[in-house]
Amino acid sequence: MCPVCTVTVIAGLGISRFLGIDDAVTSLWIGGFILSFSFITINWIDKKWPRLKVQRYRLPIIALMYLLVLIPLKINNSIGIVGNRLWGIDKVVLGTAVGSIFFLIGIWADKKVRKVSDKQLFPYQKVVFPVLSLIITSVAFFFLTKN
């Protein structure tokens, strides 16, 4: 994760707070972003340096990506704010975890549809499914966190 990306995530969280968007909703997208960037980075390293066999180290690389975003958010006091909890869990941490899970569900749904139909149904399906899963989850979280 590049420093610019981390600063962008922090700034995005700050702007969304200014606009009144709940941290749980914003963090869903942070979770999807981290996971997406992790997969892109792993694939790039694998193509650039195939002898590294980077696919063996997917989980540590993904964990490192989460740490490279969440640690600065903690240092910046975006995580651990008193009263910024949903179901007893910090909203940023919860949103990031749930966003990552639903991003993976979108990826899985795309692969399942491709397997069942033996083709993609429409252009950019690989992008639409994960993003749509985040949109649906964001709407659900919006209504869950609405006071």
Buried (B, 14 or more C-beta within 10 A) or exposed (E): BEEEBBEEBBEBBEEBBEEEBBBBBBBBBBBBBBBBBBBEBBEEBBEEEEEEEBEEEEEEBBEBBBEBBBEBBBEEEBBEEEEBBBEEEBBBBBBBBBBBBBBBBBBEBBEEBBEEEEEBEEEEBEEBBBBBBBBEBBEBBBEEBEE
